[in-house]
């Protein structure tokens, strides 16, 4: 599904990613862990096409297509979804309206007709239940005045409605209390399936207690320095990132 | 014909020459021509009045306005820039000629058609707006007649200003200039002297106007003149909602538009006046475009009366207007909801004045300014609480949205409070459409243009809520359309 080869990217003149290799197959959940400043967020921004990041080398192929040749909205319409670390507020635009526009943009891209207002309402109510958010949420302005936890839940709700093929979750667990973390994890788990893959970018292993990954990568200094099974996350929790960084330096 | 003005003399000098000397060009013998020569003089004012067969009081009023105008200077305090207007280079009277109708929509400018489609204007209305001959059922005259009958049944007078002068001179005499006197300002004086036509609306005591006066207007919007005059009077406990303008793009060969609108609300009466202004804004480099210099004012004369202005200003090269409320009656309410857009080289200097005279009067101001390209958007507002206005309250909110870094937003709120029991609140924000917001929308699959439209419309929501519903939908589309290509 996603094949990243020797990816290098910089912000301004500063190289951040220095040769990432990563292969994600449908149905898999990958966790990318690493200390602050290791390039975790840069990776998710580069993959989704945010301005200000320059790809200086390597490639990323998504379902056989060159990801970097596509505009950000086309990547989204093809099924790449980013749950933002800092979801953006858009005053005056309701969640419902926003989601419907996004949903229809994706359908249009696939050559499908727009969904009727009634069907959409049913769909989002069902999804709101799935991720345990109050349906009143849907009539509020996008993230405006939301608490940190509400914003993250809203990201998961959007993901549930838009049903992407590849979900990139950027520090979705940060700032969540344990109850919110459980709800968010439940939402992600409910969406796991043989056709869908996830890449969870996280600093802590806490989230991985609830969303159990198939593969864990450690990102450090712009490179993946270690890859292992879910037990790698536990090891990191005990020992921290220091031993890996030292190993790389040596 | 008038001889070309020497560009080296200032227009005031030219004016003096023309007005003080004997009029040399002898067009008075030419009185049957359907167009007066260029330029303004007392003779021209007399000609206009005569052509319109006006009673003596109207002529006198026009002449007083004209003579006063001569003593006035074009104001220069506003935050807009434009080349000097030569008032002797304007034709002040030309008889309304029936427009040549086009045989079918195929003859309409494809650009105009494209815009109609994007705005979602129904085909039959497109035809009327574009000047295409339509079938008898939807002919604008017959539609207008139907509406007029429905209005007449409840005693409402709704007609052109000229008709009102002929048929209801007592009402015109009583209310004309009662809110905006001819001496009010330079452009109001000019309008008072030479206004060609406009609308008159009178709602009798206790009557609620059975329809939005919008539908009628949209169909007739294509005929708005250069110097329009509107007068709306709501008697005790009457209600009317009036919509002026149209989302369809309006082109006009007249560059200067100086309209005057007067509203009078008596005891417990309510007037809701909505405007959508989409005059030609000039091209991308700022060439051409309409100067829209308008005086709009409402007087809440009666107790507990209410006047509400809602405006969506997306067109014109320069927009310069301050729809205002004089809150004279105790407990009267004034409201101003505005969206003003300045894109490319457009300039907007707009806002309101709320003059609290009566006790317990209330006013609300919500202004949303959007600047893009090289556009300059200024909010200018005055809240004045007079000595006797005990318990008066005002709430003002002025928000500016910037798109890109070559545009500007300016806010000039003036407060004059002369009564200590009053309460005045002002909030202002300036924000930029961020890369963050755009990227967020695009990451969900929306195109940049759809994202901009959505963010901007969200920003304007509080104002759009105040528009009659069918126009809210159009205003929404209009705004997105006016911003096409301004980001990314």
Interface residues (C-beta under 8 A of the other chain):
Chain A: X48 X49 X50 X51 X52 X71 X72 X73 X75 X76 X77 X81 X82 X84 X87 X88 X90 X91 X92 X93 X97 X98 X99 X101 X102 X105 X106 X109 X141 X158 X162
Chain B: X434 X435 X436 X437 X439 X440 X441 X442 X443 X444 X445 X446 X447 X448 X450 X454 X455 X457 X458 X459 X460 X461 X462
